[in-house]
């Protein structure tokens, strides 16, 4: 027997077509860049770091699930993850103070941005509402 609450939870976390969203955070793994697209228009493109050798960043399209201005990794020695936007399982887009690594794979699978750009993205997502956001990760 399927419970209604379970069906609702599945629908809320289901993949959402990026074209149906107001704001798209489009991550390109091959170029190590994130492009912010608002109502079909590219607003900014920023360097990122994604999963390094042995750690993958999954591809697909999701919506933000949880957001925290101040977050510390429970898995990696309380590493700071400012302006974290969790989108799939334990994966998030978040700020990183390891800015010298931006532009090449260096993370455990999350999408790292400079702290300044992570704050800008966090504000955009907050403003339009997470339900109107798609996060797309592609090769």
C-alpha positions, 0 to 999 in steps of 0.5 A, a space after each residue: 500500500 502506497 501512502 499519500 505522504 510518500 507519493 507527495 515526497 516523491 513528487 517534490 524531489 522528482 527531476 524537473 525539466 529545466 525549461 519549466 523553471 524561472 531560474 536555472 543553475 546549469 553546471 557544465 562538468 567539462 568546462 567546470 563552469 556554472 551558468 545562471 539563467 533567469 527566464 531564458 537569459 544568461 546572467 552570469 557564468 562562474 568557475 566551479 570545482 566538481 568531483 575530482 578523481 574517485 568522486 563523481 558529481 552526478 548528472 541530471 536535473 533537480 530542484 533545491 531540497 534544502 538551503 543553509 546560509 551557514 553549513 558545515 560538512 558532517 562527512 568531511 571534518 566539519 568543512 565550511 559550506 557557506 550558502 549551501 543549496 542541497 539538490 540531490 541526496 547529499 550533493 550541494 552547490 556551495 561556497 568554498 574558500 579553496 578558490 585556487 581550485 576553481 576551474 578544475 575538479 577538486 571536490 568530493 562531488 559537490 559543486 563549489 563556487 567562490 563564497 561571493 558567487 555562492 552568496 549571489 546564487 543563494 540570494 537569487 534562489 531565495 528571491 525566486 523561490 526554490 520551487 521555481 529553480 532547476 539545477 542541471 548538471 551535465 557533461 
